[in-house]
Amino acid sequence: MKLHNNLIEGSFQCLKLILIDKLYAHKAIELTFKKNKSWGSRDRGFIAEFIYSIIRYLRLYNKLIDVNFDYNDKNIWKLISVYIYINKLGNSDNENIIKFDSKINSIYNKIISQRIYKESIPDWIDELGVKEIGEEKWGIEIKALNNPAELCIRVNTIKTSKAKLKKDFEKINIATQEVGEYKDGLIVTKRVNLFRTKEFKNGMFEIQDFSSQLVAYSLDLNPKLKIIDTCAGAGGKTLHIASILNNKGNVIATDIYQHKLDELKRRARRNGIHNITTKIIDKKFLKRNKEKFDRVLIDAPCSGFGVMKRNPDSKWKIDKIKFNSILEDQKEILKNHSKLVKMGGFLIYVTCSIFPSENNFQIEEFLNSEKGKNFNLISEQNISPHKSGFDGFYIAKLERVC
């Protein structure tokens, strides 16, 4: 197989954005595609898989070429070269591609049995996984998290149905499949640029992993309830809540960043949703709205380690200090946002992490606190990437009883 120079050069520029300019991989890939509009779907698919595979196994390839995460043009070309060599991708005439000999195979064989290289993770994450999940289960979960993510969508039932969207996609040669328990979800079985379709532009669906789609249904929704999504961000779960309510009632979406709420409003317009009200959350808001809501969703800031399938660079963006800071933020948010729940109402605490310190342990500590004594734990779900095949999530449902 011949590796075309324009794709190799494109991969190099994309990796520079990630490794030197520190952009997230999905943003760097998006920018690279914008600069190369002539690339077809096959070329775009090659670039995306090429980049994500390198980032997914970055520690392994760094070890093989001994660059110690120190990146300049030369070392990025080494990274590309060793990835091509190890994965036997083919030949390239690009003068920057380095030809390796069998010594690389010898190094590879010596280190590949070590999990930190085989699954390509920092030492501290591996130690955390063993400590909190257990040696055997952690090994299974991290292996699952290194598999490429399925392309999951959530049908916007305000504008269409799953059956109709499926038929509309068939007309433009986009194949999808259903998975039993996910009532609004479809898997797109072949990588395509869904954002270019008129179905996306007309708000017929959103990109949303199946595990994330379970969150809205855990709220037991009806239009008469006062509902708030306290960490709404750009609003993936808020939009799902609003669509389940079929544009009835009202959903309050809050965040500390106005630009995220602006993006939520833009998405809501495209989705044909008009039962969402956005507000900045601060101390004044919390004080004014004490005990006013029947449903309080806390989609807590977290490490994101449950979504490494789709964001493989997350493991390189967070260190142990940052992780511990996230744990403290979660404690504060639980303590403060729980004040919003009225008697008999439910608090739903969610993370996209598989680590108990962000999940079960946080809930246990909260329930043993002064604020937490007003709540009972009704249910909790630890969604395993290995068992589900989708993102790792945690969903806890607590009822305010006094």
Secondary structure per residue as TSV (DSSP state, phi and psi in degrees):
chain	resnum	aa	ss	phi	psi
A	1	M	-	360.0	132.8
A	2	K	B	-94.2	127.1
A	3	L	-	-91.5	115.7
A	4	H	-	-69.9	138.7
A	5	N	H	-59.9	-36.7
A	6	N	H	-65.6	-31.8
A	7	L	H	-75.9	-38.8
A	8	I	H	-66.0	-42.2
A	9	E	H	-65.8	-38.8
A	10	G	H	-63.6	-39.6
A	11	S	H	-64.9	-40.2
A	12	F	H	-61.3	-47.5
A	13	Q	H	-63.7	-38.1
A	14	C	H	-66.0	-43.8
A	15	L	H	-65.1	-33.1
A	16	K	H	-61.7	-41.7
A	17	L	H	-61.6	-36.3
A	18	I	H	-80.3	-48.6
A	19	L	H	-88.6	-26.2
A	20	I	T	-104.7	-47.9
A	21	D	S	-83.7	-8.8
A	22	K	-	67.2	29.8
A	23	L	-	-77.0	152.3
A	24	Y	-	-66.8	149.2
A	25	A	H	-57.5	-43.7
A	26	H	H	-65.6	-33.3
A	27	K	H	-70.5	-41.3
A	28	A	H	-64.3	-41.3
A	29	I	H	-64.8	-42.3
A	30	E	H	-59.6	-44.9
A	31	L	H	-65.0	-40.3
A	32	T	H	-62.9	-40.3
A	33	F	H	-65.4	-38.6
A	34	K	H	-64.0	-34.4
A	35	K	H	-78.8	-13.4
A	36	N	-	-129.6	64.6
A	37	K	T	-68.4	-16.2
A	38	S	T	-78.2	-13.4
A	39	W	-	-65.4	135.7
A	40	G	-	-84.0	-178.6
A	41	S	H	-63.2	-35.2
A	42	R	H	-66.3	-43.2
A	43	D	H	-64.9	-43.5
A	44	R	H	-63.0	-39.8
A	45	G	H	-64.2	-40.1
A	46	F	H	-62.1	-48.1
A	47	I	H	-60.5	-47.3
A	48	A	H	-60.0	-46.3
A	49	E	H	-68.0	-39.2
A	50	F	H	-59.0	-49.6
A	51	I	H	-67.3	-50.0
A	52	Y	H	-62.0	-36.2
A	53	S	H	-66.0	-40.5
A	54	I	H	-66.0	-46.0
A	55	I	H	-65.2	-38.4
A	56	R	H	-61.0	-37.9
A	57	Y	T	-116.2	38.0
A	58	L	H	-62.3	-39.3
A	59	R	H	-66.8	-40.1
A	60	L	H	-58.8	-49.9
A	61	Y	H	-69.2	-33.9
A	62	N	H	-60.7	-41.5
A	63	K	H	-65.7	-40.6
A	64	L	H	-64.8	-35.0
A	65	I	H	-103.7	-0.7
A	66	D	T	55.2	55.5
A	67	V	-	-110.5	-7.1
A	68	N	T	52.7	44.0
A	69	F	T	58.4	25.8
A	70	D	-	-102.7	110.5
A	71	Y	-	-111.9	130.1
A	72	N	-	-141.5	-177.7
A	73	D	H	-56.6	-45.4
A	74	K	H	-60.9	-44.9
A	75	N	H	-71.7	-30.5
A	76	I	H	-68.6	-37.3
A	77	W	H	-65.2	-35.9
A	78	K	H	-61.6	-41.4
A	79	L	H	-62.1	-46.9
A	80	I	H	-61.4	-43.3
A	81	S	H	-63.9	-44.1
A	82	V	H	-71.8	-32.4
A	83	Y	H	-64.2	-44.7
A	84	I	H	-62.0	-42.2
A	85	Y	H	-66.4	-51.0
A	86	I	H	-63.7	-36.9
A	87	N	T	-94.1	3.9
A	88	K	T	50.4	51.6
A	89	L	-	-79.0	-22.2
A	90	G	-	136.1	-165.2
A	91	N	B	-109.4	151.8
A	92	S	-	-139.4	143.3
A	93	D	-	-88.7	0.5
A	94	N	-	-61.5	127.6
A	95	E	T	-68.5	-14.0
A	96	N	T	-85.9	-12.3
A	97	I	-	-74.7	127.3
A	98	I	-	-90.9	138.3
A	99	K	-	-93.4	120.6
A	100	F	-	-97.7	154.8
A	101	D	-	-104.3	-172.3
A	102	S	T	-69.0	-10.1
A	103	K	H	-60.8	-33.4
A	104	I	H	-62.7	-40.1
A	105	N	H	-61.3	-38.4
A	106	S	H	-64.6	-44.6
A	107	I	H	-63.2	-44.6
A	108	Y	H	-57.3	-48.0
A	109	N	H	-64.2	-29.6
A	110	K	H	-73.8	-33.9
A	111	I	H	-103.0	-17.1
A	112	I	T	-68.2	-18.1
A	113	S	T	-78.7	-13.8
A	114	Q	S	-84.2	127.2
A	115	R	H	-59.2	-35.7
A	116	I	H	-61.6	-26.3
A	117	Y	H	-97.7	-42.3
A	118	K	H	-59.2	-44.5
A	119	E	T	-100.4	-3.6
A	120	S	T	54.9	72.7
A	121	I	-	-135.6	151.9
A	122	P	-	-64.7	151.8
A	123	D	H	-54.5	-44.1
A	124	W	H	-66.9	-33.0
A	125	I	H	-70.8	-39.9
A	126	D	H	-62.6	-42.8
A	127	E	H	-64.9	-39.8
A	128	L	H	-64.3	-43.1
A	129	G	H	-61.5	-44.8
A	130	V	H	-64.0	-43.3
A	131	K	H	-65.2	-44.7
A	132	E	H	-94.1	-27.3
A	133	I	H	-111.1	-27.1
A	134	G	-	103.0	144.1
A	135	E	H	-51.3	-53.3
A	136	E	H	-68.7	-49.4
A	137	K	H	-65.9	-39.3
A	138	W	H	-60.8	-43.2
A	139	G	H	-58.5	-38.8
A	140	I	H	-70.0	-43.1
A	141	E	H	-68.7	-42.9
A	142	I	H	-69.0	-31.9
A	143	K	H	-63.8	-43.3
A	144	A	H	-63.6	-37.4
A	145	L	H	-70.9	-13.9
A	146	N	T	-91.9	0.6
A	147	N	S	-80.8	144.1
A	148	P	-	-58.8	145.2
A	149	A	-	-76.3	146.7
A	150	E	-	-67.7	151.2
A	151	L	E	-89.5	98.9
A	152	C	E	-103.5	139.9
A	153	I	E	-126.8	155.8
A	154	R	E	-114.1	123.9
A	155	V	E	-71.3	132.2
A	156	N	-	-83.7	98.0
A	157	T	T	-72.6	-6.7
A	158	I	T	-71.0	-31.1
A	159	K	T	-107.2	-22.9
A	160	T	-	-158.5	-178.0
A	161	S	-	-118.5	164.2
A	162	K	H	-60.5	-43.4
A	163	A	H	-63.3	-42.3
A	164	K	H	-69.0	-43.1
A	165	L	H	-62.6	-39.4
A	166	K	H	-58.6	-44.3
A	167	K	H	-67.7	-40.7
A	168	D	H	-61.7	-39.4
A	169	F	H	-66.8	-38.4
A	170	E	H	-59.1	-35.1
A	171	K	H	-65.7	-25.3
A	172	I	T	-111.2	24.0
A	173	N	T	61.4	36.9
A	174	I	-	-109.0	112.4
A	175	A	-	-88.0	138.7
A	176	T	E	-133.6	161.8
A	177	Q	E	-140.6	151.4
A	178	E	-	-94.3	153.1
A	179	V	-	-127.5	121.7
A	180	G	T	-28.2	-67.1
A	181	E	T	-78.4	-10.0
A	182	Y	-	-95.8	90.3
A	183	K	T	-67.1	-25.8
A	184	D	T	-106.0	6.9
A	185	G	E	-106.1	149.0
A	186	L	E	-135.5	145.4
A	187	I	E	-99.3	127.9
A	188	V	E	-86.4	116.8
A	189	T	S	-81.6	-13.2
A	190	K	S	-131.3	135.4
A	191	R	-	-62.7	118.9
A	192	V	-	-139.4	162.8
A	193	N	-	-86.0	90.3
A	194	L	G	-66.2	-25.3
A	195	F	G	-67.1	-17.2
A	196	R	G	-86.1	-10.7
A	197	T	S	-77.1	150.5
A	198	K	H	-68.1	-25.6
A	199	E	H	-63.2	-39.4
A	200	F	H	-71.6	-46.2
A	201	K	H	-61.1	-28.1
A	202	N	T	-92.7	7.4
A	203	G	T	74.9	28.0
A	204	M	S	-77.8	-18.0
A	205	F	E	-158.7	165.5
A	206	E	E	-129.1	150.4
A	207	I	E	-75.5	120.5
A	208	Q	-	-160.0	124.7
A	209	D	-	-61.8	150.9
A	210	F	H	-62.1	-36.4
A	211	S	H	-62.4	-41.1
A	212	S	H	-64.5	-32.1
A	213	Q	H	-68.2	-19.1
A	214	L	H	-72.2	-21.4
A	215	V	H	-63.5	-50.5
A	216	A	H	-59.4	-38.2
A	217	Y	H	-71.0	-19.7
A	218	S	T	-73.8	-9.6
A	219	L	T	-85.1	-8.7
A	220	D	-	51.0	68.6
A	221	L	-	-84.6	146.3
A	222	N	-	-153.6	155.0
A	223	P	T	-64.6	-16.9
A	224	K	T	-80.1	-13.3
A	225	L	S	-79.8	149.5
A	226	K	-	-90.5	118.6
A	227	I	E	-123.2	137.1
A	228	I	E	-136.8	133.8
A	229	D	E	-103.5	105.4
A	230	T	T	-82.6	-18.4
A	231	C	T	-128.4	59.2
A	232	A	-	-69.7	-30.5
A	233	G	T	58.2	-135.0
A	234	A	T	-83.1	-0.7
A	235	G	-	92.5	23.5
A	236	G	H	-55.3	-47.1
A	237	K	H	-76.9	-33.9
A	238	T	H	-59.6	-45.5
A	239	L	H	-61.8	-38.0
A	240	H	H	-66.3	-43.9
A	241	I	H	-57.2	-48.2
A	242	A	H	-62.3	-37.0
A	243	S	H	-72.9	-36.5
A	244	I	H	-60.8	-37.3
A	245	L	T	-75.8	-4.9
A	246	N	T	56.3	42.2
A	247	N	T	67.9	14.4
A	248	K	-	-99.8	162.0
A	249	G	S	68.0	-156.3
A	250	N	-	-148.9	137.4
A	251	V	E	-116.4	123.1
A	252	I	E	-89.1	126.2
A	253	A	E	-115.1	121.8
A	254	T	E	-122.9	156.4
A	255	D	E	-161.6	168.4
A	256	I	S	-89.7	-8.2
A	257	Y	-	-115.5	121.1
A	258	Q	H	-65.9	-36.5
A	259	H	H	-64.0	-30.2
A	260	K	H	-70.9	-40.0
A	261	L	H	-67.8	-33.0
A	262	D	H	-63.7	-40.0
A	263	E	H	-65.9	-38.5
A	264	L	H	-60.7	-43.6
A	265	K	H	-63.4	-38.9
A	266	R	H	-63.6	-43.8
A	267	R	H	-65.6	-39.0
A	268	A	H	-62.0	-40.6
A	269	R	H	-61.4	-44.2
A	270	R	H	-64.2	-34.2
A	271	N	H	-80.5	-6.7
A	272	G	T	71.1	29.8
A	273	I	-	-104.5	131.3
A	274	H	-	-136.0	23.7
A	275	N	-	-112.2	28.9
A	276	I	E	-116.0	132.5
A	277	T	E	-116.7	128.7
A	278	T	E	-103.0	141.9
A	279	K	E	-148.1	146.2
A	280	I	E	-73.8	134.6
A	281	I	-	-98.3	130.9
A	282	D	-	-151.6	-173.1
A	283	K	H	-62.3	-37.4
A	284	K	H	-64.3	-43.0
A	285	F	H	-61.3	-46.0
A	286	L	H	-61.4	-39.0
A	287	K	H	-69.3	-44.0
A	288	R	H	-67.6	-27.4
A	289	N	T	-111.2	23.7
A	290	K	T	-59.6	128.4
A	291	E	T	58.3	37.8
A	292	K	-	-107.3	-10.9
A	293	F	E	-114.5	140.6
A	294	D	E	-79.1	-31.3
A	295	R	E	-133.6	122.6
A	296	V	E	-121.6	111.3
A	297	L	E	-95.6	122.9
A	298	I	E	-110.7	95.0
A	299	D	E	-87.5	82.2
A	300	A	-	-67.6	144.2
A	301	P	-	-55.2	135.6
A	302	C	-	-149.6	-178.6
A	303	S	-	-67.4	-26.3
A	304	G	-	75.8	13.2
A	305	F	G	-71.6	-11.0
A	306	G	G	-79.5	-13.1
A	307	V	G	-114.5	29.1
A	308	M	T	-65.0	-19.9
A	309	K	T	-56.5	-44.5
A	310	R	T	-98.6	-18.6
A	311	N	-	-126.7	69.3
A	312	P	T	-65.1	-20.0
A	313	D	T	-80.4	-4.5
A	314	S	H	-60.5	-31.2
A	315	K	H	-71.8	-16.1
A	316	W	H	-99.8	-7.4
A	317	K	H	-94.0	-16.4
A	318	I	-	-121.7	134.0
A	319	D	-	-109.3	-179.0
A	320	K	H	-63.2	-37.3
A	321	I	H	-63.5	-46.6
A	322	K	H	-63.1	-40.4
A	323	F	H	-60.4	-45.9
A	324	N	H	-64.5	-33.5
A	325	S	H	-65.8	-38.8
A	326	I	H	-62.0	-41.4
A	327	L	H	-60.0	-41.0
A	328	E	H	-66.7	-40.0
A	329	D	H	-61.4	-41.8
A	330	Q	H	-61.6	-41.8
A	331	K	H	-59.6	-46.0
A	332	E	H	-64.6	-43.5
A	333	I	H	-63.9	-43.8
A	334	L	H	-59.3	-46.0
A	335	K	H	-62.7	-47.3
A	336	N	H	-77.9	-43.1
A	337	H	H	-76.9	-21.8
A	338	S	G	-64.0	-20.7
A	339	K	G	-65.9	-18.3
A	340	L	G	-77.0	-16.9
A	341	V	E	-79.9	129.1
A	342	K	E	-84.4	167.2
A	343	M	E	-57.9	129.3
A	344	G	E	83.5	-4.1
A	345	G	E	-84.5	172.1
A	346	F	E	-117.2	140.4
A	347	L	E	-108.2	127.0
A	348	I	E	-112.4	116.3
A	349	Y	E	-105.9	126.4
A	350	V	E	-132.8	140.0
A	351	T	E	-136.8	159.1
A	352	C	S	-103.4	54.7
A	353	S	-	-131.4	157.3
A	354	I	-	-109.3	3.2
A	355	F	-	-90.1	125.4
A	356	P	G	-54.3	-30.9
A	357	S	G	-62.3	-25.5
A	358	E	G	-93.8	-12.9
A	359	N	T	-119.1	-99.3
A	360	N	H	-55.4	-42.8
A	361	F	H	-63.8	-37.9
A	362	Q	H	-63.9	-42.7
A	363	I	H	-67.3	-42.0
A	364	E	H	-59.5	-45.8
A	365	E	H	-65.0	-40.4
A	366	F	H	-63.2	-45.5
A	367	L	H	-63.6	-25.9
A	368	N	T	-89.5	-1.1
A	369	S	S	-89.5	172.8
A	370	E	T	-62.0	-45.0
A	371	K	G	-67.1	-38.0
A	372	G	G	-71.5	-16.4
A	373	K	G	-66.3	-14.4
A	374	N	G	-83.7	-2.1
A	375	F	E	-122.3	151.4
A	376	N	E	-117.8	141.5
A	377	L	E	-78.7	120.2
A	378	I	E	-90.0	-45.3
A	379	S	E	-160.8	159.8
A	380	E	E	-148.8	143.4
A	381	Q	E	-121.6	126.1
A	382	N	E	-106.1	103.2
A	383	I	E	-89.2	114.8
A	384	S	-	-87.1	127.8
A	385	P	H	-59.2	-36.1
A	386	H	H	-66.8	-45.9
A	387	K	H	-77.5	-40.2
A	388	S	H	-84.5	-31.0
A	389	G	S	84.9	-1.1
A	390	F	S	-119.8	-162.6
A	391	D	-	-65.3	153.3
A	392	G	-	-80.7	127.2
A	393	F	E	-139.8	159.8
A	394	Y	E	-132.2	131.1
A	395	I	E	-132.6	115.5
A	396	A	E	-115.2	136.3
A	397	K	E	-116.9	121.2
A	398	L	E	-121.0	140.1
A	399	E	E	-106.3	135.4
A	400	R	E	-82.1	119.5
A	401	V	-	-111.5	-12.2
A	402	C	-	-157.9	360.0
